[in-house]
Amino acid sequence: MIDTSWDQKVDDFYEHAFDESDPRGAIAAMQSLASERPAGDASALFEMGGIHDSLGLEAEAIQYYRAAIKAGLEGERATRVFIQLASTLRNVGESAEAVSVLESSPASEDDEGARQAFLALALYDAGRYGDVLRTALLALIPTLDGYKRALREYAEELPSTLPAGQ
């Protein structure tokens, strides 16, 4: 269920009250907002992950993102949770899992460019350089006026660079 008044409170918090120099206060403020939602609410779990992520507490954020996915996150957050989880996994050195999360996440018109950009970063960290270039080119092609067919063909010809043993 999407609650626009609650979403506005979250937006207002980040715009006016978020203070990364006070991690405990920021987490407490988000916990207070989350407590307005039912226990186990997917959106509240996502936002709890986000506040931890924003404060550089990536390991703690991961559990919230996974719980939000399991709880059936809907709407815009449903796409963003995969991007944020993957980005966070990448930041804690789990690039291969980040790639897996992004490659298996559903495409979304609104955030597809961001999903592809984070996938390219995770592929790079995983040492899959040919796949990085292919991903970046395929993400760029829809924005071009010409040369789409040629670039798509060239991108598809790039060799995959799976690490040895995979």
N, C-alpha and C positions, 0 to 999 in steps of 0.2 A: 504494500500500500504506500503510495506517495503522498506525503503530507507537506504541502507547500509552505504552511506557516512554520513548521519545524525546520524545513530546509532554509527558510529565510533567517531563522534564529542562528543556524549553523553558519550561514554566509555572513551574518552580522558579527558573529563571534570572530571569525577570521579577519574581517575587515576592520573591526574596531577594538577588539579586546585581546586578540592573540598576542602573547608576549613570550618569545622563545627564550628570553633571559630568565623566565620563571617557569621551568618545566612542570614543577608540581602544581602550580596554580593553573597552568594551561590544561593539564590533564584533568584536574579537579573540575574545571569549568566544562570540559567536554563530557566528563562523567555525569555532571549535573544535567546537561542537555540530553545525554543518552538515557538518563533515568526517566525522562518524559515519555519514552517509548516503551512498549511492552518488553519484558525480559526476552533476550535472544533475538531481538529485532535486527534484521539484516542491515538496515541503513545505519542504525546506531553502532553496530559492530564495525561497519566500514569506516565510519567517522572516528571511532576509537583507534582503528588502525592508522587512519590519516593523521591524527594528532601525534601519535607516537612517531610516525614517519617524519612528520614536520619538525620534530624535536631531535631527530637523529637517533631515535631509539628503534632502529630497524628490526632487530630480533624480536622485540615485543610486538611490533606492527604486524609481522607475518601471521601470528596466531589469530589476530582479529580479522585480517583479510580472508584467511582460510575459513574462519567461522562465518563470515558474511556470505561467502560463496555457498557454503553448506546450508545456510539459512534461506537461500533463494533470493538473493538481491535482485531488484528490479530497476528498470529505467536506466537513466544515464550512468548511475553508479555501477550497474551490472557490467558495463564495458570497462569502466575505469578501474574496477577492483582488480581485473586481470593485469592491466597495465601497471598499476601501483604495486601489486604483489610481485610481478616480474622485475620491476625496477628495484624493489627492495631486496629480492633474492640476489640480483646482480650485485648490489652494493655490499652484501655479506659474503660474496664470493661463490655463489651458487649459480653461475652463468648457465650451465647446461639445463638446470631446472627452469631458469628464467626463459630460456629459448623454448622449452617444452610447453610452459604455461602460455606463452604468446602464440606459438604455432597452433595450439589446440583451442585457443579462445575464439569466440565468434567474432567475425568482422562486424564493424559498425560504421555507418556513413560518417557520423559525427567525429569519432575519434580514431578512424582508421589510419590517418597519417601519423598520429602519435603512437599507435600500436606498432606500426611499421618502423618508426624511428627507434623505439625502445627495443624492438626485435633486432634491428641492425646493431645497436650497442651491445646487446647480449651475445649476438653471434660473433662480434668482434672479440669480446672478452673470452669467448669459447674457442677462439682461434680459427673460426670458419670464415676466412677472408673473402673467398669467392662468393659465399652466401650473403655476406654483408653487402657487397657491391650489387648483387642481384636484387636483394631486398630494397636497397636504396634506389636503384634505377626503377624498379617496378612501382615504387611509391611515388616517384617523381613523374613518371610518364603521364598520368592523368592530368597533370597541370600544364602540359606542353601543348602548343598549337600545332606543331608539325613533328615529323620524325618518329611518331609513336610506334608505327609498325617496325621500323628498322631497330629502334632501341629495344623494343620488346624481344625481337629475335636475338639481338646481341646478348641481352640479359639472360635469356633462356639458354644460350650457348655456354655461359660461364660454368666452369666446373664447380661441383660441390666440393667443399673442403672439410669433410667430416674428420675429426681427429682420429689418429690411428687407433685401431681396436674397436671402432664403432660401426 
